[in-house]
Amino acid sequence: RTVGNILSATEWMLPSPATQVHTISVLPSHSPSPAPQFAFSNLTTASKSSGGKGDQQGTPRFDVVRDDLLHPLANGNKARKLDALLPLLRRRGATDVITCGGCQSAHAAAVAVHCAEWGIRPHLLLRGEQLDVPTGYNLISLMFGNVTYASRSVYAHRDEMLYEHAKKVAGNSGTVLWADDIVRDNLAVDEETVLENDSRRVVIIKEGAGTVQALLGVMRLVEHLSCLSSFHNDEEVHIVVDAGTGTTAVGLALGATSLEGNCCHAC
């Protein structure tokens, strides 16, 4: 199947892949000062099929994808990486999710918020000590998740730490799975069966959501961006992204490469 078919058949957490794209154009300077002048626009939401032509061709510009506006509390690439993953977890009968991150981890906060919205219990292992006054993402994690603080020596062995905590959450009658394990068809279960036997099905998501399923949400974003009117058919598009675990960067690269025959032209 083509990537387009896979994306169209996937159940998503976000109701739409749409995001605001702000365009910053560099205008010719008409003054003796060499300092460039900039113009701002937010007119890149029209699709190519609607007839929009975007900015005037030839004008130097860059576009900022405002994924920080996706959600009031948990957004950005953290939400994108959960876009295909959380619906899959719920479909596989997950009752609890365990992940880890730093004390102010945006990933941990996103998991807490979105799992709570989807009826899955989030458990967060945060590196370091509890803050005297919780702020930022740490406060959001405490509001929506079950937080346990881990010393730096324990956190250094992440996989062992996550698995041991997952076994405690699952109890004697529960099961523990890694997120990458659920792609196998023989692990599919009926959600009603899980609820009836009252056993916990705990899924571990690695730090930064570094799983295969997380790539799909980022690729979905590329598919959406590639069809915006601001990107002309004959221009080369360069994507600039800062990366931590690399999942977002890999998803962007795979999306641009695999969808090149449809809308994307270059990355």
Summary of the structure (lengths in Angstrom):
residues: 267
radius of gyration: 21.2
end to end distance: 22.8
largest distance: 76.8
contacts: 818
relative contact order: 0.17
helix: 40%
strand: 17%
